[in-house]
Amino acid sequence: MSLQSAKDFVNRLREDQAFRWALGECRNKWERRRFVITQGYRFSPAELVCVTSPGGSPSEARTAVIERVRRQHGHGCYEFM
């Protein structure tokens, strides 16, 4: 999993309309996750949250905190898809 992969994913979403449409065509979170992986992106929900947080800068420390909260409170806490 990688912060860089999450950054690349977000940048592609912003720049590539066809990619956005293809992701939007997925019927549920499982299809979206499969689509993201088949497109070559590997990141955790915490890494995506770090990259997309307003004013937040992605860092390994921030990712670790979010992962710990997710483990304590379940996957739904930071479900990104």
Salt bridges, closest charged atoms under 4 A:
ASP16 OD2 - ARG12 NE 3.34
GLU31 OE2 - ARG27 NH2 2.62
GLU67 OE1 - ARG70 NH2 2.80
GLU79 OE1 - LYS29 NZ 2.92
